[in-house]
Amino acid sequence: MARFLVIGGGIAGTAAALALHKAGREVAVYEAHPDSAEDIGAFLTLASNGLRALAQLDATAAVTELGFPLTSMRVLDHTGTESAHVPLGEADDPALRFRCLRRGELGAALQAEAVRRGIPVVHGARLAAVEDGPDGVTAHFADGSTASGDLLIGADGLNSTVRRTTTPTAQPRYAGQHVFYGYTDAAPKSGTDDTACITMTRGSTAAFGHTTSPGGETYWFARVSAPEPLTSGELADAGPTHWRDLLLPLLREDPTPAAGVVEATTAPVLVTNATELPNGTSWRTGRTLLVGDAAHAASPATGQGASLALEDAVILAKCLRDTPDLDSALSRYEALRRPRVEHNTTASGNISRGTQPPPRPTGATSAPAPAPRPGDAELIRQLDWDSRIPSSP
Ligand SMILES: Cc1cc2nc3c(=O)[nH]c(=O)nc-3n(C[C@H](O)[C@H](O)[C@H](O)COP(=O)(O)OP(=O)(O)OC[C@H]3O[C@@H](n4cnc5c(N)ncnc54)[C@H](O)[C@@H]3O)c2cc1C
């Protein structure tokens, strides 16, 4: 039986392992970090399309124990005036409701689910090199250990070692924004019913989003346009209140709730550069394939990275299940996935660079994400575990 090596135990890697296991394949996950509780700093939103993929992996319950649902989105302009209040995604179906949760917790929950199903998840296995041959592929880890299989799936994120090995010319690039994330349990009350609602403020100096958990903790992010990325020195040297103090004067320029939320934040604020991979980056070399952020990292503006990684997992496993040989399965996978994920990279990058305004919210879309449309019949068919992937378009 074909053996699959998954490098990276994040969302893409663990979901790919769950999907391949469900398809009856032998699979193991190799994760660099010594434990699963890495990076609990940032939060993310799983959209209905990602939750639909998760449901096909029978993993909904593992995730709905985390975070909280979001059923609507309010949009404020730079004066604080509400310009829209729309349902979010497939709000009527509890399994497909947008969900706000911490990124690290999602990864840990998926890993725990993989282990529960008997999938080996090897921690402390940092990939150092890939040796590709006609009869198999071998992963060489930093501790000197090795693992061999028929296909190596590079799910090792934005700074993928697999990608550096197989496609050294592909370089992530800055997408024009600094992105801040924070939490506070002392945000001023808004005076409106904000239950299960995310408020997006299109400010004059920042795009700001915030939502409050049922327990009263407010999760917020700010995306601020800047010509240059923050350097590694700036990211490393900032004191605990530095980013909050930098953001506040910008947010105070508008009479919106944003400044009050950030002012109430005492815990350290997390900051990253919005980063993307150029479209056209090669995903396949010999017996290696890139998935998730390793293949198609996008700026965070559309909030689709995790959801698209979950889609990748289901559709990859179905292609391998339904297509007679490895080469044609991977070709089919790429043909199905590349247009969709690259559309997202372009749309998200355009929003981050300010070359395209955020989409007008309507009740039918999964806003804030403009690219993927959860109700799209073709996508639903591709994700449906019980439907076959045709071998040609
Ligand atoms: C701050 C932030 C906020 C985000 N917000 C959202 C959002 O709201 N909605 C959304 O859908 N997406 C969001 N995203 C994007 C989303 O988190 C990613 O698209 C998603 O996690 C993709 O997961 P991945 O598994 O491909 O990569 P990652 O999550 O980066 O996982 C890669 C894994 O590989 C491991 N690894 C790395 N190198 C090696 C190696 N050499 N050997 C072995 N293992 C290795 C890493 O330790 C990690 O566990 C956000 C991303 C960031 C950074």
PDBQT file of the ligand as one rigid body, heavy atoms in Angstrom, charges set to zero:
ROOT
HETATM    1  C1  LIG A 401      -1.529  35.626  12.296  1.00  0.00    +0.000 C 
HETATM    2  C2  LIG A 401      -2.337  34.825  11.313  1.00  0.00    +0.000 A 
HETATM    3  C3  LIG A 401      -3.749  34.961  11.277  1.00  0.00    +0.000 A 
HETATM    4  C4  LIG A 401      -4.503  34.240  10.369  1.00  0.00    +0.000 A 
HETATM    5  N1  LIG A 401      -5.883  34.401  10.302  1.00  0.00    +0.000 NA
HETATM    6  C5  LIG A 401      -6.628  33.575   9.501  1.00  0.00    +0.000 A 
HETATM    7  C6  LIG A 401      -8.084  33.610   9.448  1.00  0.00    +0.000 A 
HETATM    8  O1  LIG A 401      -8.746  34.396  10.112  1.00  0.00    +0.000 OA
HETATM    9  N2  LIG A 401      -8.716  32.686   8.665  1.00  0.00    +0.000 N 
HETATM   10  C7  LIG A 401      -8.035  31.764   7.944  1.00  0.00    +0.000 A 
HETATM   11  O2  LIG A 401      -8.671  30.920   7.276  1.00  0.00    +0.000 OA
HETATM   12  N3  LIG A 401      -6.680  31.739   7.931  1.00  0.00    +0.000 NA
HETATM   13  C8  LIG A 401      -5.972  32.614   8.694  1.00  0.00    +0.000 A 
HETATM   14  N4  LIG A 401      -4.620  32.577   8.701  1.00  0.00    +0.000 N 
HETATM   15  C9  LIG A 401      -3.964  31.649   7.811  1.00  0.00    +0.000 C 
HETATM   16  C10 LIG A 401      -3.980  30.288   8.390  1.00  0.00    +0.000 C 
HETATM   17  O3  LIG A 401      -3.511  30.255   9.717  1.00  0.00    +0.000 OA
HETATM   18  C11 LIG A 401      -3.132  29.436   7.514  1.00  0.00    +0.000 C 
HETATM   19  O4  LIG A 401      -3.507  29.631   6.165  1.00  0.00    +0.000 OA
HETATM   20  C12 LIG A 401      -3.346  28.017   7.867  1.00  0.00    +0.000 C 
HETATM   21  O5  LIG A 401      -2.973  27.815   9.204  1.00  0.00    +0.000 OA
HETATM   22  C13 LIG A 401      -2.547  27.138   6.939  1.00  0.00    +0.000 C 
HETATM   23  O6  LIG A 401      -2.011  26.147   7.647  1.00  0.00    +0.000 OA
HETATM   24  P1  LIG A 401      -0.751  25.320   7.175  1.00  0.00    +0.000 P 
HETATM   25  O7  LIG A 401      -0.943  24.042   7.911  1.00  0.00    +0.000 OA
HETATM   26  O8  LIG A 401      -0.615  25.302   5.712  1.00  0.00    +0.000 OA
HETATM   27  O9  LIG A 401       0.509  26.117   7.717  1.00  0.00    +0.000 OA
HETATM   28  P2  LIG A 401       0.957  26.361   9.222  1.00  0.00    +0.000 P 
HETATM   29  O10 LIG A 401      -0.196  26.612  10.077  1.00  0.00    +0.000 OA
HETATM   30  O11 LIG A 401       2.040  27.374   9.161  1.00  0.00    +0.000 OA
HETATM   31  O12 LIG A 401       1.562  24.973   9.688  1.00  0.00    +0.000 OA
HETATM   32  C14 LIG A 401       2.825  24.504   9.241  1.00  0.00    +0.000 C 
HETATM   33  C15 LIG A 401       3.330  23.472  10.222  1.00  0.00    +0.000 C 
HETATM   34  O13 LIG A 401       4.544  22.934   9.722  1.00  0.00    +0.000 OA
HETATM   35  C16 LIG A 401       5.498  22.877  10.755  1.00  0.00    +0.000 C 
HETATM   36  N5  LIG A 401       6.823  22.939  10.150  1.00  0.00    +0.000 N 
HETATM   37  C17 LIG A 401       7.430  24.037   9.625  1.00  0.00    +0.000 A 
HETATM   38  N6  LIG A 401       8.642  23.701   9.162  1.00  0.00    +0.000 NA
HETATM   39  C18 LIG A 401       8.797  22.374   9.385  1.00  0.00    +0.000 A 
HETATM   40  C19 LIG A 401       9.849  21.443   9.118  1.00  0.00    +0.000 A 
HETATM   41  N7  LIG A 401      11.004  21.825   8.531  1.00  0.00    +0.000 N 
HETATM   42  N8  LIG A 401       9.676  20.134   9.470  1.00  0.00    +0.000 NA
HETATM   43  C20 LIG A 401       8.522  19.738  10.074  1.00  0.00    +0.000 A 
HETATM   44  N9  LIG A 401       7.507  20.586  10.359  1.00  0.00    +0.000 NA
HETATM   45  C21 LIG A 401       7.638  21.880  10.010  1.00  0.00    +0.000 A 
HETATM   46  C22 LIG A 401       5.176  24.075  11.634  1.00  0.00    +0.000 C 
HETATM   47  O14 LIG A 401       5.695  23.914  12.927  1.00  0.00    +0.000 OA
HETATM   48  C23 LIG A 401       3.650  24.070  11.592  1.00  0.00    +0.000 C 
HETATM   49  O15 LIG A 401       3.102  23.261  12.593  1.00  0.00    +0.000 OA
HETATM   50  C24 LIG A 401      -3.838  33.333   9.530  1.00  0.00    +0.000 A 
HETATM   51  C25 LIG A 401      -2.438  33.188   9.577  1.00  0.00    +0.000 A 
HETATM   52  C26 LIG A 401      -1.694  33.948  10.456  1.00  0.00    +0.000 A 
HETATM   53  C27 LIG A 401      -0.184  33.797  10.503  1.00  0.00    +0.000 C 
ENDROOT
TORSDOF 0
